[in-house]
Amino acid sequence: MPVIVDPDSTTARRLLGALPPGCQSVDTTERLLPWLAQHPEEYVVVLGPNIAFGDGVTVCESLRTSRPATSVVFVRPALDTAVLARAMQAGAREVVAMDDLHLVAGAVNRAHQFSQALRGPEASRHNGTVISIFSPKGGVGKTTVAVNLALALTDKGARQVCLVDFDLAFGDVAITLQLFPSHTIEHAIGSENDLDAPMLNSLLTRYQDNLKVLAAPSHPDVRERIAPLLISKVLRTLRTMYDYVVVDTAPAFDEQTLTALDETDECIIVATLDVPTLKNVKVALDTLEMLNIGRGHRHLLLNRADDAVGIGAEKVETILGMHVASQITTSIDIAAATNAGTPIIAASPNHPSSAAFRNLSAMLSGDPQNAPGTDSGRHSDTENDRFSKLFRIKR
């Protein structure tokens, strides 16, 4: 989907209204690079009329070589020959005036057609992001993280999210959301070779318009009948249907969990501040490294992170050799919200834990509105130096 860059929220909303549903906006060119790093399939950047012309030219020149399949559409308050010539020299696909939104929409549509022609048939396929929540030890709040993160990713309706419960023996996603699914992944057993989007859609349970749930089986013994091939096929199919697929995994390195992790784009490792859990997480990280799973895309989340227990974030980072990406402190409000069937991010949006989940969502989605200064870790050293300077990326 297109991304609009403009510091004026009113202008951004006008442009969003003229473009396909699901488009996003960022307010500065500085925040564009993290967005693009998280959205490698992005086919067009729309530079709004309130972006300084020189900054826009720098973006055009950089993307022309670093991301040739990503077009730039320059929207200006007014057009003149000098502006048009300089923008086209810099690599802009088109330059249009702000007063004609139909021309803006047409330019974006042509950019999409160009991207499809350049990338081939695969360009027309939706390619969502799979985010797995994993811990080698149960009872650390993995499901709570998965549920609240999925809700945070829905982004007030702009994103379509599917929450998948792959804790196949003892999954709690459905009961946490007080859902009573008529179908689960159990009903896809034996359909590994025939599974498609319509069939998979029939197995999902609606939580809200932009959040659907694929529930775990109701009986633990079903787990043995779910083949790794089915896990892989489900996630690959859901990628084509949703912007984000959040996976709650089992606390084990069984075949199904390893398959899910192997299909994962971003992996959230959940730990609590106790020695047995940290020991298990250390072993799990070594195992993931040995299997080359999630390398460069693992994020450590400390749940129930209270300094009073004698182990702080800095000590955890030393023990695990991994940066702490997010911390959720102990709060009885989280348990109370869960028991009431309404996750904390929905029950109490202003709660500190809700803010932490939104920040985690922003980090993973590249949403600059909620994650200032977040570095996605995907920046390549081959990017144009002028581009790096413009976005002030720390190396």
Secondary structure, 3 states (H helix, E strand, C coil): CCEEECCCHHHHHHHHHHCCCCCEEECCHHHHHHHHHHCCCCCEEEECCCCCHHHHHHHHHHHHHHCCCCEEEEEECCCCHHHHHHHHHHCCCEEEECCCHHHHHHHHHHHHHHHHHHHCHHHHCCCCEEEEEECCCCCCCHHHHHHHHHHHHCHHHCCCEEEEEECCCCCCHHHHCCCCCCCCHHHHCCCCCCCCHHHHHCCCEEEECCEEEECCCCCHHHHHHCCHHHHHHHHHHHHCCCCEEEEEECCCCCHHHHHHHHCCCEEEEEEECCHHHHHHHHHHHHHHHHCCCCCCCEEEEEECCCHHHCCCHHHHHHHHCCCEEEEECCCHHHHHHHHCCCCHHHHCCCCHHHHHHHHHHHHHHCCCCCCCCCCCCCCCCCCCHHHHHHHCCCC
